[in-house]
Amino acid sequence: MSPLLRTRPLTSLLLLATHQCLLPSRVFVNGAALPADENGWTSVERPEPPVEVDVVVVGGGYSGLTSAYELHQAGLSTVVLEAKDRIGGRSRSHQRESGPGIVELGATWINNSTQPAIWELTQHFGLETLVQYTEGDEVLQSPDGQVVRVPPATGEEEESPEPEDIVAALINEAVEEVDIRQFADFPEDQDVSVADWIALNGLWNESGIPELLSQMTTTIVGREPNETGAHYFFDYIKSGYGLESLGTETEFGAQFLMLAEGTTALARKLADAMTPGSVLTDAAVTEISQDDDTAIVTIKTGKKFKAKKVIVAIPTNTYSDIKFTPSLPSEKAQIVSNTMPGIYAKMILSYTEPWWREAGLVGKFTSLVGPIRFSWDTSNPALSQYSLAVFIAGDVATEWHALPDEERQQTMIEHLAELVGEDLADYALDVLEVNYVEWTKEEYIWGGPTSAMAPGMLRQYGTALRESFANLHFGGGETAYEWKGYLEGAITAGQRAAEEVVEALGSGGKA
Ligand SMILES: Cc1cc2nc3c(=O)[nH]c(=O)nc-3n(C[C@H](O)[C@H](O)[C@H](O)COP(=O)(O)OP(=O)(O)OC[C@H]3O[C@@H](n4cnc5c(N)ncnc54)[C@H](O)[C@@H]3O)c2cc1C
């Protein structure tokens, strides 16, 4: 492709394509010209020529946008095709109706030391961060429904270890052993579900352990312990620096910082930094066909895009919505049909005042009963935005999704009122605004925070997950080595896929 064409904005490519269609020309069928009508038009509809770019990126989430941004920086022409009417994918910041500020319906937290890629981007685009609120007691509900208030740990507790401490220690030990880059090394006899693995270690029948494990796996990957592969679970935990990192809001915790403008602001900054008109929404890809050096990508309207390379940056469970010609290699196809989008919903309850803070609570409500599984304080006091983000996951979420619309929100509010106790219940019930997304019902995504793997899948097919297939390269958070299921993983996977393409095509398309 000439340098001129490479730097031409996509909008002008689209105009060029339209203009070419306006020129009357004659259509031949079996060597004979069809008669033209009096205006010089034929009665046969001709397909528009495909829009031509160096690289098509499928999916306008963080991973796809990062790939396109990197390719743009390298001088390659790109188009991002996003199925939904918005970019950001599993990140979705929503402007509040009852006052200033946003609420996060998908991804929220980042970390400046353990997640360097997203941190670098937020700094590059000058986005402000807020530190997670940490003052006060947590509230825990045990499987029998009993609710207790738990003060912050001092480090001086000398109690004998509870069964949950033993389970956590066991999992931490297994996590230590896992190599997140060598999937085949995981011992085959341990390659069972999390539930079976705990049973192999003689703990499944201990009181409260099944409920505790359900809390852990559904909270972390959105699936129950009997569905989630132990190898996959350990790999996922290690990829996020361990259980403590994943579960905490400390300086090294995954819940340390929030973006004041919302995570979607970063997605928009990435899109705005690229050629105008090169990120298309309402553009669900239905087909990708490829030959030796070209790929043709078709979207639902029938419009076609021709490219030297394609980056597929969508959740692995959604590959099945695209017709690939030739078909994906069998190993990759196995992964597609065996990854399970997490069953997940997130509700933001906004209030006029931070009543829980005033009562000495940090805003962390954990229940082994449900429907609320866990929660965090997501307030921005500078804007008088006071909110709790409550999460529903796994089988509890499946039941909750099936409730009638009006009951769904009420059940959550009433559960919060139960967790805070009689003295604070009225405050919990006095909600200012409710916003939520049932990620399991979101078209083109179908769950969150990630697509989990069943037993055996990672050991057998982990390598195939991110392998390219001729002109197709694979990004998406699920293909990350580190921080899979997080924005950081989506970004690094997008960068890796872009690097593969630049290596193949050369900077500016010069191989
Ligand atoms: C409730 C919730 C809370 C979370 N909390 C956090 C958090 O606090 N911190 C954190 O780091 N991460 C969090 N995550 C995870 C994080 O949001 C994801 O890991 C990340 O957004 C994944 O990015 P992605 O680009 O890989 O995929 P996605 O964001 O899913 O983007 C893929 C895009 O592809 C599009 N698509 C699908 N099929 C097609 C098609 N055929 N044609 C065109 N487009 C298609 C989809 O519409 C989507 O926009 C959370 C996720 C959820 C759901």
The ligand as an SDF file (V2000), in Angstrom:
LIG
                    3D

 53 58  0  0  0  0  0  0  0  0999 V2000
  -18.7750   -6.2950   36.5670 C   0  0  0  0  0  0  0  0  0  0  0  0
  -17.3320   -6.2890   36.1730 C   0  0  0  0  0  0  0  0  0  0  0  0
  -16.3920   -5.7430   37.0080 C   0  0  0  0  0  0  0  0  0  0  0  0
  -15.0480   -5.7010   36.6420 C   0  0  0  0  0  0  0  0  0  0  0  0
  -14.1510   -5.0810   37.4660 N   0  0  0  0  0  0  0  0  0  0  0  0
  -12.8790   -4.9010   37.0520 C   0  0  0  0  0  0  0  0  0  0  0  0
  -11.9940   -4.0710   37.7790 C   0  0  0  0  0  0  0  0  0  0  0  0
  -12.3580   -3.4810   38.8000 O   0  0  0  0  0  0  0  0  0  0  0  0
  -10.7250   -3.9210   37.3170 N   0  0  0  0  0  0  0  0  0  0  0  0
  -10.3000   -4.5110   36.1700 C   0  0  0  0  0  0  0  0  0  0  0  0
   -9.1430   -4.3230   35.7950 O   0  0  0  0  0  0  0  0  0  0  0  0
  -11.1310   -5.3060   35.4520 N   0  0  0  0  0  0  0  0  0  0  0  0
  -12.4070   -5.4980   35.8430 C   0  0  0  0  0  0  0  0  0  0  0  0
  -13.2830   -6.2270   35.0960 N   0  0  0  0  0  0  0  0  0  0  0  0
  -12.7690   -6.9610   33.9310 C   0  0  0  0  0  0  0  0  0  0  0  0
  -12.5280   -6.0560   32.7350 C   0  0  0  0  0  0  0  0  0  0  0  0
  -13.6640   -5.2730   32.4940 O   0  0  0  0  0  0  0  0  0  0  0  0
  -12.2370   -6.9300   31.5210 C   0  0  0  0  0  0  0  0  0  0  0  0
  -11.1770   -7.8020   31.8190 O   0  0  0  0  0  0  0  0  0  0  0  0
  -11.8190   -6.1210   30.3180 C   0  0  0  0  0  0  0  0  0  0  0  0
  -12.7030   -5.0430   30.1050 O   0  0  0  0  0  0  0  0  0  0  0  0
  -11.7910   -7.0280   29.0840 C   0  0  0  0  0  0  0  0  0  0  0  0
  -11.4560   -6.2580   27.9490 O   0  0  0  0  0  0  0  0  0  0  0  0
  -11.4370   -6.9210   26.5020 P   0  0  0  0  0  0  0  0  0  0  0  0
  -11.1480   -5.8410   25.5460 O   0  0  0  0  0  0  0  0  0  0  0  0
  -10.5600   -8.1100   26.5190 O   0  0  0  0  0  0  0  0  0  0  0  0
  -12.9030   -7.4820   26.2680 O   0  0  0  0  0  0  0  0  0  0  0  0
  -14.2990   -6.7010   26.2430 P   0  0  0  0  0  0  0  0  0  0  0  0
  -14.2690   -5.5570   27.1600 O   0  0  0  0  0  0  0  0  0  0  0  0
  -15.3480   -7.7240   26.4320 O   0  0  0  0  0  0  0  0  0  0  0  0
  -14.3650   -6.1300   24.7680 O   0  0  0  0  0  0  0  0  0  0  0  0
  -14.6830   -6.9580   23.6840 C   0  0  0  0  0  0  0  0  0  0  0  0
  -15.5960   -6.1890   22.7560 C   0  0  0  0  0  0  0  0  0  0  0  0
  -15.8460   -7.0080   21.6050 O   0  0  0  0  0  0  0  0  0  0  0  0
  -17.1650   -6.7670   21.1830 C   0  0  0  0  0  0  0  0  0  0  0  0
  -17.5780   -7.8880   20.3300 N   0  0  0  0  0  0  0  0  0  0  0  0
  -17.9420   -9.1500   20.6760 C   0  0  0  0  0  0  0  0  0  0  0  0
  -18.2560   -9.8690   19.5720 N   0  0  0  0  0  0  0  0  0  0  0  0
  -18.0820   -9.0320   18.5150 C   0  0  0  0  0  0  0  0  0  0  0  0
  -18.2300   -9.1950   17.1200 C   0  0  0  0  0  0  0  0  0  0  0  0
  -18.6650  -10.3490   16.5740 N   0  0  0  0  0  0  0  0  0  0  0  0
  -17.9740   -8.1460   16.2940 N   0  0  0  0  0  0  0  0  0  0  0  0
  -17.5300   -6.9540   16.8100 C   0  0  0  0  0  0  0  0  0  0  0  0
  -17.3880   -6.7540   18.1430 N   0  0  0  0  0  0  0  0  0  0  0  0
  -17.6400   -7.7840   18.9870 C   0  0  0  0  0  0  0  0  0  0  0  0
  -17.9540   -6.6560   22.4760 C   0  0  0  0  0  0  0  0  0  0  0  0
  -19.1690   -5.9540   22.2860 O   0  0  0  0  0  0  0  0  0  0  0  0
  -16.9700   -5.8820   23.3640 C   0  0  0  0  0  0  0  0  0  0  0  0
  -17.1880   -4.4910   23.3160 O   0  0  0  0  0  0  0  0  0  0  0  0
  -14.6370   -6.2670   35.4160 C   0  0  0  0  0  0  0  0  0  0  0  0
  -15.5840   -6.8170   34.5580 C   0  0  0  0  0  0  0  0  0  0  0  0
  -16.9190   -6.8320   34.9200 C   0  0  0  0  0  0  0  0  0  0  0  0
  -17.9360   -7.4020   33.9760 C   0  0  0  0  0  0  0  0  0  0  0  0
  1  2  1  0
  2  3  1  0
  2 52  2  0
  3  4  2  0
  4  5  1  0
  4 50  1  0
  5  6  2  0
  6  7  1  0
  6 13  1  0
  7  8  2  0
  7  9  1  0
  9 10  1  0
 10 11  2  0
 10 12  1  0
 12 13  2  0
 13 14  1  0
 14 15  1  0
 14 50  1  0
 15 16  1  0
 16 17  1  0
 16 18  1  0
 18 19  1  0
 18 20  1  0
 20 21  1  0
 20 22  1  0
 22 23  1  0
 23 24  1  0
 24 25  2  0
 24 26  1  0
 24 27  1  0
 27 28  1  0
 28 29  2  0
 28 30  1  0
 28 31  1  0
 31 32  1  0
 32 33  1  0
 33 34  1  0
 33 48  1  0
 34 35  1  0
 35 36  1  0
 35 46  1  0
 36 37  1  0
 36 45  1  0
 37 38  2  0
 38 39  1  0
 39 40  1  0
 39 45  2  0
 40 41  1  0
 40 42  2  0
 42 43  1  0
 43 44  2  0
 44 45  1  0
 46 47  1  0
 46 48  1  0
 48 49  1  0
 50 51  2  0
 51 52  1  0
 52 53  1  0
M  END
$$$$
